[in-house]
């Protein structure tokens, strides 16, 4: 299984997670500096702030700080060390 995950760092200390699939986002307790949210939670607003349409595809604006991850396998485990599906 492969997935594309985009992580956007916003100016107001949020990490916006944009994925093709519906995934669960868990806020780490050790890092209070960022709030982690799904991009789709406010998709229309986020699209207007962070993207533009180049005629073929939606792209992130040049001033947007983001990273695109290609995830091939899920090796994540929960706190009980059970594999997360």
C-alpha positions in Angstrom: 0.0 0.0 0.0 1.3 3.4 -0.9 0.0 6.8 0.1 1.0 10.5 -0.5 1.0 12.7 2.6 1.6 16.4 2.5 2.6 18.2 5.8 2.2 22.0 5.8 3.7 24.2 8.5 1.6 27.3 9.0 2.5 30.6 10.4 0.2 30.1 13.4 2.0 26.9 14.6 -0.2 24.3 13.0 0.7 21.3 11.1 -1.8 20.5 8.4 -1.9 16.9 7.2 -3.3 16.3 3.8 -3.7 12.7 2.7 -5.5 10.8 0.0 -6.9 8.3 2.5 -8.8 8.7 5.7 -6.2 8.4 8.5 -6.2 9.0 12.2 -4.0 11.8 13.5 -2.7 11.5 17.0 -1.4 14.7 18.8 1.9 13.9 20.5 1.8 14.9 24.2 5.5 15.8 24.3 5.2 18.6 21.7 2.9 21.5 22.7 4.4 23.9 20.1 2.2 22.7 17.2 -1.4 21.7 16.7 -1.9 18.9 14.2 -5.0 19.0 12.1 -6.4 17.4 9.0 -6.2 19.7 6.0 -9.7 18.6 5.0 -11.2 19.9 8.3 -11.3 23.3 6.7 -10.5 22.4 3.1 -12.1 25.4 1.3 -10.3 27.9 3.6 -7.0 26.0 3.4 -7.2 25.8 -0.4 -7.7 29.5 -0.6 -4.8 30.2 1.7 -2.2 27.7 0.5 -2.9 26.6 -3.1 -3.4 28.0 -6.6 -4.6 26.3 -9.8 -2.0 26.3 -12.5 -4.4 25.2 -15.3 -3.9 21.5 -14.8 -3.2 20.9 -11.1 -3.6 22.6 -7.7 -0.2 23.6 -6.4 1.0 25.1 -3.2 1.9 28.8 -3.2 5.6 29.6 -3.2 5.7 30.9 0.3 4.0 27.7 1.8 6.4 25.5 3.8 5.5 21.9 3.1 6.9 18.4 2.7 5.4 15.7 0.5 6.0 12.1 1.8 5.4 8.9 -0.2 4.6 6.2 2.3 4.8 2.7 1.0 4.2 0.6 4.1 2.7 1.3 7.5 5.0 0.1 10.4 3.2 2.3 13.0 2.4 0.8 16.3 0.1 2.0 19.1 1.2 2.4 22.8 0.6 -1.3 23.5 3.0 -2.1 20.6 0.2 -3.5 18.4 0.4 -2.8 14.6 -1.9 0.0 13.5 -3.9 -1.0 10.5 
